[in-house]
Amino acid sequence: MLLIFMALETPEDRELFSRLYTENARLMASYAKHILNDWAEAEDAVHDIFVKLMDAPEQILRVPEENRRAFLVVCVQNRARNILKRRKPVLELETAEAMEATGYVESEESDLLEQLMEEMETLTDEQQEILGLHYFLGLKFEDVGKLMNKKTATVQKMSKRLTRILRDRMEGGAR
């Protein structure tokens, strides 16, 4: 990936993208893997983001330096979701065929997981990011706050409130 950065016009852009990739690619890939459940696809999502940004480097330059990590995480999150949407019909067909062949009946647990994913989609991107970084990636509230340029207490309160909202919705509470 780093060799691709040589295509950038200025040494400053090459340095910037090289540094951004070195500092953030692993985190971005980890986040994408939690969405895609496939490490190779997660790495492809990261690659796609950097290639797209290299076509228009001014996009990343407009983002304040302290917010660039969060920006990249949101970009890869959205890219991973797009990959998942394209993949979903194929997976549903394969899953249905496999279940029919083995006589497997969906468990209550998979129904709950599907319901949780549907409820998560009703949240804003920022809310999904907070929950995703904390629960899926296992980051501490302090680290989530730093990534999102928010106070630790704010992130913690938002996470608890969102968790309560999701639990209430899943238990049949009001939307």
Secondary structure, DSSP 8 states (H G I E B T S, - for coil): -GGGGGGSSSHHHHHHHHHHHHHHHHHHHHHHHHHHS-HHHHHHHHHHHHHHHHHSTHHHHHS-GGGHHHHHHHHHHHHHHHHHHHHHHHHHHHHHHHHHHHT----HHHHHHHHHHHHHHTS-HHHHHHHIIIIIS---HHHHHHHHT--HHHHHHHHHHHHHHHHHHHTT---
